[in-house]
Amino acid sequence: MWHVIIFFWLLYYLIKPKYSRRSLYPPGPLALPLIGNLLSVWLGLKKYKYHHKLWQSWSQTYGNILGLRLGSINVVVVSGKDMIKEISSREVFEGRPDGFLYTMRSFGKKLGIVFADGRSWMNTRRVALKYLRNFGYGTRSMELIITEECLELVKLRKTDAGQPILVNQMFNISVVNILWRVVAGRRYDLNDDRLKRLCALVMRLFRLVDMSGGIISFMPFLRHVIPGLIGFTEMKSIHSSLQAFIKETIDEHRASIDVKNPRDVIDAFLMEMSTNQENAFTEEELHVVCLDMLEAGMETVANTAVFMLLYLVRDEGVQRRVQKEIDDVIGKRQPSLGDRSRMAYTEAVILETLRLSSVAAMGVPHRALDDAHLGGYLIPKGTCLLMAIHDLHNGEFWEDAGTFKPERFLTKEGNIIQDERLMAFGLGRRRCIGEGLAKSELFMFLTHILQKFFIRIPDGDPPPSLKPVDGLTLSAKPFRVIFVER
C-alpha cells in the first residue's frame, strides 16, 4: 500500500512542474498531442490563405502574446509596437531558431549573419561589416555602383519601351550586382542567363515555406518519408545550385588572390582565414556569409522595388507628383543620394511602400536563449518568436491602412515624418545591417526610372493585384507594365 502511495506522490511531483509551466505559457488554440497546432494551422490557412493573416486572427482572440505548439516547437507570436520593441531589445530574445529549415542551408550548423547567434554571430557580423566598409559599403563609391546599375537598368528598359514587360524579376540582377561588386568584385549583365536562373531559384526558395519554419522544421523526420510532398527535395536542389555557385566564386578568388592587394570581401576573408589561425573563420562560415548576402540582400530589396512599381502603376497621381519633384529638384542630370534631403514626397513614397508591402511580414524569427517572462507569461528556452510586423504596419493606427497614401508620412509643411511604428528593418542589435543600402537603392531606382519613363498598365490587363504571394517573405503576383519614355 505504501509503495503505491509513494509512487503516485512521486508521479505528482514529477508532473506538477510540467503542468505549472504549461499554465504560464501564453494562451492559444488547443494543441493536440504530438502535432500541437499543426492541424489548426492547416485548416486556418484554407480560410485565411496567408500565415500572417492567420496569426492576426488568432491574436485578436487570444491576445498580443499568442502561444502555439507546432509539432515539437514552441512558437509565440507577438503583436503591437511595444511588445515587438521589447522582443527586439532584450538580449534573452536575440537568438535565432535552430530548426532544420534554418540549418540545412548552412551545413547543419548555425553560421553566417542572418540565422546565427551568440558569440559566433557577433564576431562574424563585426568582421563582415569591417570588410564591407573597407571595400566601399556605405561610402561614395557605393553610390557610384548603385548609379551604374540604375543606368544599365534604364538602358535595358529603353530597348523594350512601349512593350508590355513582366516586371516581377526586373530588379533581381541589379540588386545582386550592387552588393556582389563589394563581396566578390564582379557584376553580371542584366540578361545573364545563369544569374537569371539563380535569382529565380532564390525567389522560388522563399515561396516554399513561411517564416515559422514550416513542416520541415516542425517534423524534420518527414524528409525521410515524404521529401517531395513537404518541399525538401526542391529545397535541397535549390541549395545545391546556390552552393555550387558560391563555391565556384570562392575557388576563383583563392586561385587568383594577391595578399598584398585584396580586391573584395571574399579576398579579405580568405586572408583572415590564413593569417588568424587561432580564431580563424572556416570556409563553411565564408560560404554562408556569401549566401546571406546573395539571398537576403537580393530578395527583400527586389521584392520591395517591385511592390513600389505596383503601387505607382495603379496610381497615376502619385507618379506625376514624384516626377514633378524629380523635375524641380534634379532636372535632366543624373539623380544622386544627395537629392534625398530635398525630395520629401519621393521619400514618403518609399516609406509608404515599406509600410504597405511589409515584405518581411513576421520579421526574421527570434529565439529565447533561456526561460524568460514576457507580459506575465513564461517563454520557455528555445521558443521561436515571430513579430507581427505586417499587422503593425496595416493596423488600426493607420487611417485607411489598405490605401497607398504617401502623404501620411508628411507633415502639413511637407516634411518627412519618421513614425516609430514603421519597423521594416527590425530594431535592436538584430536590426538589418543592409537598411541604409536598401533605402538608397529604392530611392535611386525610383528616381532614375521615373525621370525617364511614365509607367502604365497594358491595354487589356487588369490592375495588378494588391494581394501578395505568401512565403518566407511576401511578393507581388505576376503583373506587366509598359515603360513609356518621357
N, C-alpha and C positions, 0 to 999 in steps of 0.2 A: 504493500500500500504506500509506504513512504517513498519508495523509489519512483512510483507513478507521480506522486505529488511533486517530488524534486524534478522529475523530467519536465512536467508542464510548467513548473516555476522557471526553470532554465529556458525553456522554449519561449515563454512570455517575455523574459528579459532580453532574449536574443532578437525577437521580432519587434518588440516595442520601439526601439530606436529607429528602425526602418520606417515604421508607420508614422512615428512622430516627425521624422524628417520629411516624409512624403506630405504630411499635413501642412508643412510650412512652404511647400513648393507652390508656385503661382497657379491659380486656377485655369482650367481649360476643358475642352471636351473630354468625355470619358475615354480613358486609354484601355485598350484590350491587352490581355496577356501576349507577350512575345512581339506583336506587331505594333502595339501602342496605338497611335492615332493615324496610322497609315491608311486604314480603310476610310476613316473620316476625311482625310485629305483627298483620297481618290474620288470619293463621292462629291466632296465640296468643289473640286476642280471641274466637275461636269457642269456645275451650276455657274461658278464664278469665272472659269476659264483661265484666270491668272492667279499665281500664288500670292502676289501682294494683295489682291482683292479678297482672297480667302482669309488671309491673316487679318486684314482690316475688319472683315465681317465678324470674325471670332473675337477680336479685340473689343469691338463695340458691345459684345455680350459679356465678356469676362474681365475686361479692364485693360489698362495700358501696360500691364505686365502679364503676358499670356504664356501659360506653361503648357508645353506639348511633350509627348514622348514619341519619337519617330523611330520605330524599330528599337535599337538598343541605345539610342542617343537622346539625351535631354536637349530640347530646343526651346528657348524663350524668345518671344517677340516683344520688343519694347516699342511703345508709341509715345508721341508727344515730344516737344522741344526739350523740356527739362530732363526727361528720362533718357533721351538719346544723348544729351550732353553729359549726363552722369556716366553712362556706359563708356563714352569716348574719353573721359578724363581720368577714370580710376585705373590704377596700374593693375589691379587684380583682374580686370577685364581686357587686358591688352593682348591676350593670347589669340592664336588662330586655330581653327578646327584641325584635327588630325585624322579626319575621316578619309576613306580610301580615295574619294574624288580628288582631294587636295594633295595627296602624296603620290598618286600614280603618275603624275606629271613630273615628279622630282625624285625619281629613283627610290621611291618608298620612304623618303626622308622629308623633314621639314627644312627646306633650303630656300635661298633667294631672299626677295624683299616682300612680296605680296602675302605669301602664306606661311612664312616662318615667324618665329617669336623667340623671346628670351635673348640671351647674350649673343647668340649666333646672328639673329636678325639685326640687333643693334650694330654689331660690328660690320656686317655686310652692307647695311644701309649707309653707315658712315663712310666706308671705303668707296662704295659705288657713287655716292654724292660727290666725294672728293674728286674722283676721276672724271665724272661728268662735267664738273665745273672746270677742271683742268683743260678739258677739250672743248670748252665754249658754252656749256649749258648755262643758260641764264645771262649770257653776255651779248654784246652787239653782234658777234659772229653767228649766234643762234638766229638772230633776226634776219641776217643775210641768207641763211639756209632756208628759213621759212619763206622769205620773199621769192627765192629762186623756185621753190616748189609751187608757190601760188602762180607765178608767171608761167610755169610749164603747164599747170592745170588750165589756166585761161587760154593758152595757146592750143591745147587739145580741144577745148570746147569751141574754139573758133573754127576748127576743122569740121565740126558737125553742127554748127549753128543753124537754127531753123528746123532741125530734125528732132523727133521725139527720142529722148535718151533715158534709159533706165539708170537711175542715179544712186541706187542703194549701196553700191560698192565704189562709187566715184572717188571718194577721198582716201580709200584704203592705202594705196601705194604711196600717195603724197605724205600721209601721216607716218608710215613706216620710214620713208626716206629721211624725214626731218630728224628723227631720233637715231636712225641707223647710221647716218653720217657721223654722228658723235660716237656711237657704240662700236661700229665696225668699219668706219671710214669709207663707206660706199653708198651710192644711190642707184636706184633702178629706174629704167624707162617706165613711164606710166602705162605702156602697153606690154610690159614684160609678162609673158605668159606664165612663167614659173611663179613669179610673185603674185600674179592674179590668183593662181591656184592655191598658193599658201595662204593668202589673205582670206580666200573663200573658205578654206579649211578652218581657220581661226573663227570666222563668223559662224560656221556650222557647229563647231565645238561649243560655242557659247549658247547655242539654242537647245542643246541636248538635255540639259538639267537646269534646275533652279539653284539659287544661292544657298539653300539649306543643305545641299549636298546630294539630294536625290536618293533613289533606292540603292544606288551603288555604294553609298556611304552608310545607309541605314542597315542594309543587309548585304554586305560585300560578298558573302559566300555564294550569292546567286550568280556571280560572274562565272562560276564553275558549272552552273546548272543551265541557265538561260542567258548566256552572254549577249546574244544578238538582241533579245527582247528588251533588255534593260539598257542597251546602248553601249555596253562595254566594248564590244567588238569594234564599233565605229570609233569610239574614243581612243582606243588603243592604236588603231590605224592612223588616226589624225596625229596623235602624239609622236608616233614613229616618223611620220613625214616631217614634222616640225623639228624633231630632234636630229634627224639626218641633215637638215638644212643648217642648223646651228653648229653641229659637229664639223661639217664641211667648212663653215666660216672660221671656226676656231683653228682647225688644222691649217688652213691657208695662212692665217696670221702666224702660227707657230713656225711655219716653213719660211716665212719671209721677214720675221721680226728683226729690227735693228734696235738693240737695247739702249743705244745712245740717242735714238730718235723715235720714241714711241708715237704711233700715229693716232691712236684712239683708245677707247676704254678697254677693249679686249687686249690690246698690247700691254696696257698698264697692269691689268690683272695677271697676265702671263708673267710679267716681270716680278710682280709681287709674289707670285707662287714660287718663283725660282730663287728669290733672294731672302724672303722671310720664312724660313723653314719652320721656325718654332710655332708661328701662328698662321701657317700657310693656308690659303684657300685651296680647295680641291677643284679639279676640273669639273666635277659634278656641280659644285657651287657656281662656278663661272657659267656653266651651261644653263642653269636655272635662272640666274640673273638675266642672261640674254633672252631667255624665254619670257620672263616677266616683262621685259622691255618690249618685246615683239607683240605679245598678246595684250597685256593691259594698256600699253602705250598706244596701240592702234585701235582696238575695238571700241573703247568708250568714246574717244575723241571723234572717230569716224562716224559712229552712230549718232552722236550729238549734232555733228555737222549736217548729216542727212535730215535729221528732225528739223534743223534750222531751215533748210531748203523747203521742207514740207510745209512749215508754218508760213513761210514767205510766199510760196506759190498759191497758198489758199487765201492770202490777204494782200491784194494789190496796194491798198493804202499804206500798209507797213513798208512794203518795198519802196514805194515812191518817197516816203518820208526818209528812209535810210539813204536813198540815192540823192535826195536834196542835201542831206547833211554831208555826204561824200563830196558833192559838187561844191558846196560852200566852203568846206574846210580843206579838202585835198585838191580838188580841181582835176587837172589832167595828169599830174605827176603820180608816181607810184605811192600807194599808201605805206605808212610806216607805223611802228608801235608808238611813236611819239605823238601820233594824232589822237590816240585814245582819250587823253585827258580833255580834248575839246569836242568829243563826239559822244555826248551823254546818251542820246537816243539809240545810237548803234550799240553802245554798251548795255543799255536796257534790253535791247532785243536779245543779246547773248544771255543775260541773266534770266529773262523770261523763258528762253529756250531750255536752259538748265533746269528751271523750275518745272515747267510743264512736261518735259520729256522724262525727267528723272530716270535716266537710263540705268543707274545703279539703284533700282527700286528698293532694295533691302540693304544697301551698303555692302561692304565686304564683311563677312561674319567675324565676330569676336568669339573668344572662348574664355571661360572662367578658369584662371590659373590655380584657384583654391576655392574652398567654400566661402561664400560671401553673402551678405544681406543686401537686398535692393527693395526699397519701398515696403519694408515689413515682411518680405518673403525671403526664403533661403534659396540661393542659386548654388547648386552643388558644383563642386570642382569638375571641370570637363564639359560643362554645359555650353552648347553653341548659342550665341546671342545674335539675333537678327534685329536690325533697326528699321522701323517703318518710315523710310525716307520719302517714298512716293506719297504715302498718306500725309506726311507732314507738309510736303510741297503742294498737295492738292486738297488740303483740308478746309475746314470752315473759316479759318483765319483769312484766307484769300477770297476776296469778293469775286463772284463769278469765276471760280477757280478753273473750270474747264475751258475757258476762253483765253486765247493768246492776246495778252494786253501788256505790251512793254511799258506803257506809261505807269503801271503800278510800281515800277522801280524808279520813278522820277518824282521829285518834289514839284510844287507849283512853280518854283523858279527854274525848273528844268535841270536840277542837279540830281546825281545818282543817289539812290537810297540803297545802302548795304544792309539788307534785312538779315538778322541772325537766324531766321527760320530757313534760310536757304543754305543747305548743307550738302551740296552736290559733291564735294570733295572730302567730306568727313571732317572730323575735329581731332584735337589732341595729337599725341605722338604718332598715331596711326593715320593722320591726315595724308592724303595722296601727295607724293613728292612731285608729281607732274602737274599740279594745279596751275602754276604760273605759265608753263609751256602750253597747256591745253587752252587756257583763255587767250593767250597770244595767237595760237593757231586759229581759233574760231574767229577772232577779230580780223585777222589777215585774210582768211578765206572769204569772209563776208564782204569786206571792203573791196578786195580785188575782183570778186565775181560781180557784185552789183555796180561797180564802177564801169564795167564793160558790157554787162548784159541786163536785160529785163527777163525774168523767168515767168513762164506761163504754163498752164495745163494744156496738153494737146487736145485738139478738137475731138470730141467723141469719148475722151477719157473722163471718168468720174473724178471729183476732187479726191486727193489721196486720203486714206483712212487715218483718223486720229487714234484708232485702236492699235496698240503695238503687238509685236510678236514676243511671247514670253521666253524666258531663259535665264542664264546667269545674269544677263543684263537685258533690258528691253531694246528692241529695234523696230524700225518702221517696216510696215508691209510694203511690198514692191510697188513703186509708182514711177511714172515717166514725167519728164519735164522738157520743155523746149527752151533753149537759150537763144534769145533774140538780141543781136548786137545793138547797142545804143548808138 
